[in-house]
Amino acid sequence: MTEPSLDLAIRDGMIVDGTGAPARRGDVAIRDGRVVALGEVREPARRTIDAAGAVVAPGFVDIHTHYDAQLFWDRWCTISPWHGVTSVVIGNCGFGIAPTRAAHRDLVLRTLESVEGMSLEALRAGVGTEWPFESFPEFLDAIAARGTAINVGALVGHTPVRLHVMGEEATEREATEDEIARMRALVAEALAAGALGFATSKSPTHVGWAGRPVPSRAATLAEIETLAGCLADAGHGVMQATIGPGLFLAEFAAIQRATGRPVSWTALLGGMLGPDGHRGVLEESARMQREGVRVIPQVSCRPLVVEFQMRAPFPLESMSVFHPVSAADFEGRKRIYADPEFRGALREKLHTGVLTARFRDMEIGGHTPDPSLDGRRLGDVAEERGVHFVDLALDLSLANGLDTRFRMAILNTDEATVAELLAHPATMVGLSDAGAHASQLCDACAPTDLLGRWVREKGVLTLEEGVRRLTSQPADVFGIAGRGRLAPGLAADVTVFDPDTVGCTPLRRVHDFPAGADRLVSDARGIRAVVVNGTIIREGGRDALAGDGPLPGRVLRGGQISAAA
Ligand SMILES: [Zn+2]
């Protein structure tokens, strides 16, 4: 008997290769971590996946995640691989964890706690006190040394870079020329080590430790332009940015023209500029792209729902009336919520306006003293009880140690608008925010949701186009070379799914994070197998490898094909 020449053969599936080309029946042959043939494959293989009736696609690429810290306790980046994701990009919105001086570790974790709604106890227990890196290159090496089930690429974040250079003053003031030069050196160092790009945020919703703005928000446009200039020097990389005052299309266009590098921004969501406000942005983006200006809005197939507790009321913190709350500790927050003056001011603020309806329409959850309120609309319960919905929300919270949860659908709620955004050629799919807001929401299931709801059920995208939006398009914009397509010579990242059942389940709460912290997860339906660099990591909805053994994921380094590195 001779040894089979193939490591893996995926037989008899419908190959959707990620380019948008029509599906075709065939086999995929894999050897040494790469695809070696597509079509009819007769050679024997050591392992075979029967893909009859299934789609065989490139593994999905999720370019907007926040697994930066989670990677250090969860080498699987759950739940992304459950949903067919084989490559993720971290460091989005500028919130990486490197470079970080030892003295700033707690500030970095407290920033993640606040801005990404992650449990501080879980972060502290999960990352530990001895971090195996300070610089960005050391961070990438630490990820590689620990190993990952899927591939991980990282953007270098403006916030840790600014904190590294300016210390606590990073949240407070403009940088000096010397400080900007030192930041520039850190960004350049990160890009040279393989960062996929540079990320920043000017969003007023990004509030960090002690209610202070995240460091990147204190930067001038000139500082951002200077740091983005590193991309031009490196000759690779993308700029990812969360929009805010003074950082939108005109600024992105100027940066794109100056650097020659693509800019991908978060996020173009239905309703964010009024009911039809997205249309002008789509037209402007298409016009720029026709002129060769690669400024690409990220869109999402899911409503932007945030779950929060009054102990950390981050969706409300952009309201001026909440500024004292942001600055207060737990006991201080309780005192403020009980204060009639604060309540009067909040009722006044929520008398009219867009936030009023969102607040009144919030769903109640996790109210231990009265579980019958679970899933009920705040406004309905307030009406039944003859109280103002503001007072009800605060009374429920105070009666429950500020633990009562509220789920607020903020944006992207109108289906026709979402369909228009998903189908528009100028957009790309992003903003899963996987790994962030772990106890409040979960959109890491966006790929299966896109394929189930928006491709199969609503027909907004063809199967081929839906797969392209999850694979070659994000890989190309983020410079992930050699992935996102099925073709001989490329990395063997493959997702096999059943097009008739693929989808995701409603969210459920689990307690599997460090220190017993909880999070919301969604299960996948119809994902038959997930292959990373030629190794089956998931099969039949289960992990196919031991969690503590070697794992096949690679660190994706910008400007390099790292398939078999
Ligand atoms: Zn983000």
Residues whose N, C-alpha, C, O or C-beta is under 5 A from the ligand:
A	BS01	ZN	N92 C93 D433
